[in-house]
Amino acid sequence: MVFRKLPGVSASGMGLRLSQKFVFLLFLSGLVTLCFGALFFLPDSVRLKRIFLSKTETQPVTVGSGSENDAREHLKRPKDQDHPRGMVSTKGETSTKLKSLSRKASVSHEATEERITGGKALEDLILSRSKPESASEKATAANNQAASSDTFSHMKFKRCLLKPPLGKDGGKPSDPKTDERREKVKEMMKFAWDNYKSYAWGKNELRPLTKNGHIGNMFGGLRGASVIDSLDTLYIMGLMDEYKDAKEWVQTSLDLNSNGEASLFEVNIRYVGGLLSAYYLTGEELFKSKVMELGEKLLPAFNTPTGIPRGVINLGSGTSWSWGWASAGSSILAEFGTLHLEFVHLSELTNNPIYTEKVMNIRKLLNKIEKPHGLYPNFLSPVSGNWVQHHVSIGGLGDSFYEYLIKSFLMSDKTDEDAKQMYYNALEAIEANLVQKSAGGLTYLAEWRGGILDHKMGHLACFSGGMIGIGADDGATEKRQHYLDLAAEITHTCHESYTRSATKLGPEAFRFDGGAEATATRLSDRYYILRPEVIESYMYMWRLTHDPKYREWGWEAVEALEQHCRVDAGFSGIRDVYTLTVSHDNMQQSFFLSETLKYLYLLFSDDDLLPMEDWVFNTEAHPLPVIRKSCLQDEATQDKTVSE
Ligand code: DMJ
């Protein structure tokens, strides 16, 4: 028997009976287990950690940026090595210990909060660790492991905000008429959501006429775009039952293991942006682990000689390529230039600099490259890093690149000086080359084709009123009023494009030539697909000036949407804004729930709902918090002290 073989002591020689020997050994092994376990569960000790944790786990991550090899390396790395290497905290011991504590299961947000406030959370952490894993817990175990490398992210961000995100009373305005209007917008959201839920649950968009769902091919097999795009809107509107349904869908049905071809840009602004803001607003770890898993799947798109990502990526294999319609295999400015906000936040959440490195590499290249008249053309080769065509537009293909420059500056707590400089330089070039005054006195942004102006402005370009407005404070002091005036003039022109149509909704593009003034002259430009940009500018201009006309203009849009776009089972785009016999396009776009209705709701809310000092909206209107580095570092130090 094994007892007899124990070296040194002969159990039988001590005259013990078999049952006594068994009890003795049981006691001995219990003691050993207890001592060993204590090494891990007792408060952290640097010395013990040095002995028991391997060296690699405490090394800061060092990853190169933007090169083809880095991305290939990333792809080659076996999955199980990916997280430990990629997600290791660079901040030292506190997070390393927490990581080892919560290896197996997700650490609940509530437990984390209690821990910070000195409650019994350490116990909770240990208990949650030993709970048996459910199927869905298993499915996200890898992410939870990474997510827990910095379990305090949400609390840290919350403590670094200047004001409560939802204001005093959810932004409820004191004026009854405005409140009534706000309630109307909330009702529209509920109607749009309920119909999506009834007829298209889990699909990407609702088809309100045929009462079914639409999947499309923009999201590479990912589903539920309307769910992800709605999470934060439902939450800020206080539609909590609906929000809970949406959250549950994410928990049970959002499958990120798709193998289809996705637009990097669309997945980033809708899914990454939507999950990030849902996480920051609610603190639900579920959203954090999902967004971390998704973020990682996007990295191979940067696998190009320049690090400029291609437009399309297969989310399963990581292979990427350019859009067939983009000239000479080029990448699109508005696509690769609209990743910065989300990717910087991915680095914050994961403690992994790789995401920031990827977008900083894009920034560096764009800053360095020669620009015709200071303008940024819309097509760039991801292979050579040169412009492919000299088409410049503040509307489609270019738009959100400019938006992300100024917003990167604002989101960095006004520390990202390069972004600021690039933004104001670009704006100067836009003013010098593209800003025009029509015969009728309307200010508009023309497009530029190799030096020749095309006197057309797209609906998409109407976001620029708001953008120029929010950037007015940070340029040269003497230009502040000038920028506010320019922002107001552009917003006015966009409003004109609405008032000059029969439906009071604006066309996809309007022109200022051949006698036209803010009207579409081509049949193919007459449609309206529930886009937000004009209303987005009303919202910003309202916050910046409190001129009541912006709320009135917003209300005109609500009435027009109700009259022409609301159908039995949701809201639909229309084919021609110039006729009252409307023809519906049978599509309730996910950005209608994410942007159009959210901006309307904010327009009729007090300014303390998602205050602009604390929040920056991504281009799909998902709010992301300002990153206050010094505050966050202080918080990290405090967290460390608490844990020691
Ligand atoms: C949205 O997905 C985003 O606003 C994007 O930047 C541009 N197009 C749509 C809305 O029109």
Boltz pocket constraint, residues with backbone or C-beta under 6 A from the ligand:
constraints:
  - pocket:
      binder: B
      contacts: [[A, 269], [A, 400], [A, 460], [A, 531], [A, 532], [A, 533], [A, 591], [A, 595], [A, 619], [A, 620]]
      max_distance: 6.0
